Amino acid sequence: MCEHHHHVHEEENNERIILSRIVLAILLFITAMLFTHSTILKCTVLGMAYLIAGYDIIFKALKNIIKGQVFDENFLMGIATLGAIGIKEYPEAVMVMVLYQIGEYLQDKAVEKSQNSITELMDIRPDYANIKKDGDLIKISPYEVKIGDTIIVKTGEKIPLDGIIIDGTATLDTSALTGESRPREVKIGDEAISGCINTNGLLKIRVTKEYGQSTVSKILDLVENASSKKTKTENFITKFAKIYTPVVVLAALFLAILPPLIFGSNFSVWINRALTFLVISCPCALVISVPLGFFAGIGGASKCGILVKGSSYLELLSKPETIVFDKTGTLTQGCFKVVKIVQQEGTTKEELLELTAYAESYSNHPIALSIKKAYDKSIDKNKISEISEIAGNGVRAEINGCSILVGNENLLKNHNINYQKANETGTIVYTAKNSKFLGYIVISDELKEDAQKAIIELKKLKLQTVMLTGDTEESGLAVAKKLNLDKAYTQLLPIDKVDKIEDIIEQKTKNKSVIFVGDGINDAPVLTRADVGIAMGGLGSDAAIEAADVVIMDDKPTKVATAIKIAKQTLMIVKENIAFALGIKVLFLILGAFGFVTMWGAVFADVGVTLIAVLNSLRALKIK
């Protein structure tokens, strides 16, 4: 915290120094222009003004030349102004340097303003945590709080660390994390997520994670480091600037030498034009506005509760072709409920449900939890001697000395058990005892409220929609039909999902992307393999935040279309900046070469283009 305040104070001091230098240089320039009768005095004062305004530019240029980084804006401004001094255009040299410094100052302020705007969107960093010490409530840094400590959160305060509520009820504002204004009611036993604001009530929370591992810390880390993963566009601009600047310097050299030699013109006129050419050529607008545009787009997305881990993913999001969804917990609520029990002759419903619940007793899968909830009795673990999971098919258990199989129909087929196939909509769980089929349980999962709207929005964007699920063909196809999905692949094991996503990627159009949307819990391999992996329900899910490239903080599938729209708009703004900056540069380079623009005009053009491009980049913050 102290380092941060020191850094801000240092920046403010630097700003004051730069402003003071600009003002002093302008005053000296005006004074020098009044000395009409003394050329020596005039030149001396102009020399002082030049050094005050531009000593740091010359120093940086020399420092970079020693490092081998010759061609940058400092070099261009240094050579242009020193060249002007060389041909005795002293006022131009001073004013170009002053105007350049004013432009740099304005650009820095514009960039700073935009970064502050983005930071304000994610204003979730807690300043303190309340703990009780010797009967008094004291404020300490969240970094000092340990796992197991009890913190108190009063009305209007941010929850500083993740934990479990041990006393009190409250309404939480989660909008800073999810982008949604709907409040969330919490009570004793509920999870408290850091970054949320307590709008009423008093909460006592037992801390379950240190600050560095808390939700708020991870989210802030993602947003602050998002710009480190550069896009192809950003990398192109960096490479372009490295080639562009030496080419322009060479062109300026030819402009200064060739026309006087060919046409017999005055060297000083063409040198002046060549120096103007150098000033115009500064690539500041491109170098500043392109990464700023992506940064603003990431900030705009975070405002909507969508965390993008880097500008490279934002670029991939802008050119999708296929959106692949997981079913359970992504398109459906993941809240399973037993709706039907069908037993074979000689077996009761109670016995079928009991054996199935015992076999699933060690599983935390939503289907297993729904079966145990329907059984609603305590499970005597002493009756279970062995349980083994059969990946993608179910479980095998030894219960009271009997061999029990619980799972999908593949499990029964693989064990050569005759069974009655269920023609039901929903997830079917089959049960067998000692190789004899006992019956099946039907479990249903409802669609999310906005799942249908999400698919409609994606179809408006002319995107192909696909669903991958491990569920039965009947259940999977029923969901696909309800949502009007283009394709659905059912009864897939986790490894099958990876194979299927690879097939889709192989068939995609060049320069297009395949996006996978899952719940982030058991979809890590597929999330990693897709061009862009989007995890739903990041609020409170470490797995989602870790596994995906993009994290949607709430459970709304419609946010997928929102993320794509933000990405497309951001890319459009970036392309506008590139086209505008290059177009104006080329126009002014031509005008400068033919003598229609002076060095003063060249600086105005350079600064003006950069400021307009920076302001245009800020539009990305407003996209919804």
TIMITI-15894 format. One record per residue (C-alpha): residue in three letters; x, y, z. Coordinates in steps of 0.05 Angstrom, whole numbers, plus 5000, padded with zeros to 4 digits. Layout:
ALAXYZ/...
***
This chain:
MET500050005000/CYS505650485019/GLU509450334955/HIS503150494914/HIS502251174948/HIS509751324939/HIS509051144864/VAL503051614856/HIS506652174893/GLU512752084848/GLU508452114785/GLU505152764809/ASN512053074822/ASN514352874751/GLU508053194721/ARG509453844759/ILE516753854735/ILE514753734662/LEU509354284665/SER514354764697/ARG519454624642/ILE514254734587/VAL511955404618/LEU519155644629/ALA521155444558/ILE515155824529/LEU516756454570/LEU524156424548/PHE521856334476/ILE517256954480/THR522857354513/ALA527857144458/MET523057354403/LEU522858054434/PHE530458134425/THR530058394354/HIS536658794358/SER541358284390/THR542157634351/ILE547257344402/LEU542557464461/LYS536657194422/CYS540356554403/THR542856464474/VAL535856514505/LEU533056054450/GLY538655564465/MET536655574539/ALA529355474521/TYR531154884476/LEU535354534529/ILE529954634583/ALA524554364538/GLY528453794506/TYR534553584546/ASP531152924567/ILE529152764494/ILE536452844471/PHE539052454531/LYS534151874518/ALA535951864444/LEU543451814460/LYS542151284513/ASN538150864464/ILE543450944409/ILE548650664458/LYS543950074472/GLY543049964397/GLN535850204396/VAL536950764347/PHE530350894313/ASP525051134362/GLU521051784371/ASN526552094414/PHE531551984358/LEU526652284307/MET525252904349/GLY532652984367/ILE535152944296/ALA529553394270/THR530653954320/LEU538253914319/GLY537853934243/ALA533554564248/ILE538954874292/GLY544054654240/ILE540455064186/LYS539555644236/GLU531955544245/TYR532655654320/PRO525355864336/GLU522755244298/ALA527454784337/VAL525155064404/MET517755074387/VAL517754374358/MET520854114422/VAL515954504466/LEU509954274425/TYR512453554427/GLN513053584503/ILE505953884508/GLY503453324463/GLU507052784505/TYR504153084568/LEU497053084540/GLN497852374514/ASP500252134582/LYS494352474616/ALA489552154566/VAL492551464576/GLU492651554652/LYS485251774650/SER483351154610/GLN487150684656/ASN483851014717/SER477050914684/ILE478650174674/THR481250104745/GLU475050444773/LEU470749914739/MET474249384781/ASP474149784846/ILE473649164888/ARG480349184924/PRO479049174999/ASP482749705040/TYR482149365107/ALA479048795148/ASN475548875215/ILE477648405271/LYS476248415346/LYS482148495392/ASP481548575468/GLY474048725458/ASP475349285409/LEU474049285333/ILE480449465297/LYS482249535223/ILE488149145195/SER490849005126/PRO487448405091/TYR494448115081/GLU495148035157/VAL488847605164/LYS490146855171/ILE485846255153/GLY481046105211/ASP480846825235/THR474047155244/ILE472747815209/ILE466848285217/VAL463648635157/LYS459049225171/THR453749535127/GLY456849895067/GLU463549535073/LYS466849065023/ILE468048345042/PRO475648325043/LEU476947575043/ASP473246925024/GLY470046545080/ILE463946215112/ILE458646635148/ILE458346415221/ASP453646965246/GLY448647455215/THR444647545152/ALA445548075098/THR444248285027/LEU450448294983/ASP451648734922/THR455648284874/SER455248774815/ALA462748934816/LEU464248204803/THR458347964760/GLY456048604726/GLU448948454752/SER445348934798/ARG440948384830/PRO442748314904/ARG444447644936/GLU441547435003/VAL446447075050/LYS445646735118/ILE449546305168/GLY453245735132/ASP453346095065/GLU459846245029/ALA462046975030/ILE465847204968/SER471047754973/GLY469648374932/CYS462048374946/ILE459148964985/ASN454848865047/THR448849315034/ASN445349165101/GLY446448745163/LEU452548545203/LEU456547925184/LYS461647505221/ILE465847105173/ARG470846545186/VAL476346635135/THR477746035090/LYS483146335044/GLU488846815054/TYR488347465014/GLY493247244960/GLN488746644944/SER482047004951/THR477147124894/VAL478247874893/SER485847794891/LYS485547304833/ILE480647734794/LEU484948364803/ASP491147974783/LEU487647744719/VAL485348444700/GLU491948784716/ASN496048274678/ALA491348194619/SER495448654575/SER501648204580/LYS498747714529/LYS499448114465/THR495048024403/LYS497347904332/THR495348624318/GLU499548894375/ASN505548474354/PHE504648714282/ILE504649444305/THR511049324346/LYS514549004285/PHE511649534238/ALA514550104281/LYS521449774279/ILE521449744203/TYR517450384190/THR522050864229/PRO528650694193/VAL525050714126/VAL522451414142/VAL529351644164/LEU532251384099/ALA526651724059/ALA528052384096/LEU535452324078/PHE533752224004/LEU528852814009/ALA534453264036/ILE539753053985/LEU536652823919/PRO531953403899/PRO537553943906/LEU542353503866/ILE537253333812/PHE533654003806/GLY539154463831/SER534754733887/ASN536955053952/PHE539454524002/SER536654894063/VAL529454864036/TRP529654114025/ILE533353984091/ASN527754364125/ARG522553934089/ALA526353304108/LEU526453504181/THR518953644178/PHE518152954146/LEU521752644206/VAL517253004257/ILE510952774221/SER513452054218/CYS513151924294/PRO508951284302/CYS506151494371/ALA498851444352/LEU499550714332/VAL504150504389/ILE499650814443/SER492550724417/VAL492649994395/PRO494449674463/LEU490150204498/GLY484149994455/PHE484949264477/PHE486049474549/ALA479549884547/GLY475849294516/ILE478148844573/GLY475849374622/GLY469049434588/ALA468248674591/SER470048654665/LYS464549174677/CYS459648654650/GLY462348104695/ILE466647794640/LEU474047704655/VAL478547644594/LYS485547384612/GLY489147754556/SER488148174494/SER490147574451/TYR483847214474/LEU479747844460/GLU482247824389/LEU480447084381/LEU473547224411/SER472347734356/LYS472547224300/PRO468646604323/GLU465646084277/THR463145544324/ILE460845584397/VAL461244914432/PHE457344834497/ASP457744324552/LYS450644144575/THR450344034650/GLY451444664690/THR452545084627/LEU446045054587/THR442244704643/GLN441844904716/GLY445744304741/CYS440444224795/PHE438543494786/LYS432143194815/VAL429742474817/VAL423142484778/LYS421841744767/ILE423841064796/VAL422340444753/GLN423839774787/GLN423739064760/GLU419238524787/GLY421638264853/THR424838934872/THR421639514910/LYS422740244894/GLU425640344963/GLU430739784954/LEU432840054885/LEU433640764912/GLU437440524974/LEU442540104936/THR443640654885/ALA444541184940/TYR449540724977/ALA453540614913/GLU453741364900/SER455141544973/TYR462441764962/SER460942184899/ASN459842934898/HIS457342934826/PRO450643314819/ILE447142674797/ALA449642284857/LEU447642864904/SER440542854875/ILE439942104888/LYS442342174960/LYS437542754969/ALA431742334944/TYR433741754991/ASP434042265049/LYS436641765101/SER443341685136/ILE448041215100/ASP451540685142/LYS458540675111/ASN460140025149/LYS455639655099/ILE460239875042/SER466639475035/GLU469039734968/ILE467440274917/SER471040374851/GLU469440884796/ILE469040644724/ALA470941274684/GLY465341544642/ASN460640964658/GLY459040944732/VAL461140594796/ARG461939894824/ALA460739774898/GLU460739194948/ILE454839294994/ASN453038775046/GLY457138275007/CYS453338404942/SER456438684878/ILE452639314857/LEU453439664790/VAL450640374782/GLY451440794719/ASN449540864646/GLU447440314597/ASN454640234572/LEU456339984642/LEU451139434638/LYS453039264566/ASN460439194585/HIS458438714641/ASN453638314595/ILE447538464638/ASN440638424605/TYR436739054620/GLN430539434600/LYS432440054560/ALA429040684586/ASN425541124535/GLU425341734580/THR427542454574/GLY432842604626/THR438942274655/ILE438041524666/VAL441741164722/TYR441440394716/THR442639934775/ALA444539194777/LYS445638724836/ASN449938104828/SER449438164752/LYS441738214755/PHE438238844730/LEU434139174785/GLY431339784748/TYR433040514733/ILE432141214761/VAL430441814718/ILE433642474737/SER431743124704/ASP435643774697/GLU432144424677/LEU434644914625/LYS437445574650/GLU432646154643/ASP436546514589/ALA439445904553/GLN434545974495/LYS435846724490/ALA443346584489/ILE442746114429/ILE438146614392/GLU443347164403/LEU449046724377/LYS444946524316/LYS443747264301/LEU451347314298/LYS451146744246/LEU455046264290/GLN454545504291/THR452245224359/VAL454444534382/MET453344144447/LEU457743604477/THR455043174534/GLY456342524570/ASP448842444579/THR444441954541/GLU442442064469/GLU435042164488/SER436742684542/GLY442043054501/LEU437943084437/ALA431743334476/VAL435743924502/ALA438744054433/LYS431844064402/LYS428944534454/LEU434745024443/ASN434944944367/LEU442344764369/ASP445744594302/LYS449143964328/ALA449343534391/TYR454142964409/THR451942524466/GLN454741964511/LEU461742254508/LEU467242094558/PRO471842674578/ILE477142434528/ASP471742384474/LYS470043114484/VAL477243304471/ASP477342884408/LYS470843204384/ILE473343914396/GLU479643744357/ASP475343494299/ILE471444154300/ILE477944564302/GLU480644174242/GLN474444324201/LYS474045074218/THR475345624167/LYS482345934168/ASN483246524216/LYS476746354252/SER476246084323/VAL472645534360/ILE470045734429/PHE468345224483/VAL463745414541/GLY463644984603/ASP462645034678/GLY470145014692/ILE469544444742/ASN470743814700/ASP471844124631/ALA479144344640/PRO481943904583/VAL476844164533/LEU477444894557/THR484944844546/ARG484344524477/ALA479345024447/ASP481845674414/VAL478246034471/GLY475745694534/ILE470046044570/ALA468245824641/MET461345974670/GLY459946134743/GLY466746404762/LEU463946724825/GLY466646284880/SER469845774832/ASP477445744834/ALA477345194782/ALA473745644732/ILE478446224742/GLU484645774735/ALA482445354676/ALA479345834626/ASP481646404580/VAL475246784594/VAL471246744658/ILE463846944663/MET462747104735/ASP455446914738/ASP451446344708/LYS448346694647/PRO449746374579/THR447547034546/LYS454147334569/VAL457646914516/ALA454347334461/THR455947964502/ALA463347764505/ILE463547654430/LYS460148324415/ILE465048694461/ALA470948344426/LYS468248514356/GLN467149244374/THR474049294407/LEU477349024344/MET473449514301/ILE475850094344/VAL483049844340/LYS482549784264/GLU479550484260/ASN485550754299/ILE490450404253/ALA486950644189/PHE486151354215/ALA493251424241/LEU496551134178/GLY491951534132/ILE493452204165/LYS500852034170/VAL501351874095/LEU497452514077/PHE501852964121/LEU508252614098/ILE506452784026/LEU504553504045/GLY510953574086/ALA515253314028/PHE512353843981/GLY513054394033/PHE505754514049/VAL506654354123/THR511754684169/MET515254354228/TRP510254684275/GLY504454394235/ALA507853724235/VAL507853694312/PHE500553914314/ALA498853354265/ASP502652824305/VAL499753034373/GLY492753124344/VAL492552444312/THR495052104376/LEU489952454420/ILE484152294374/ALA486351564370/VAL486951524447/LEU480051834457/ASN477151354405/SER480150774444/LEU476250974505/ARG469750814468/ALA471350084482/LEU469550214556/LYS462450384536/ILE460949744497/LYS455349304524/
***
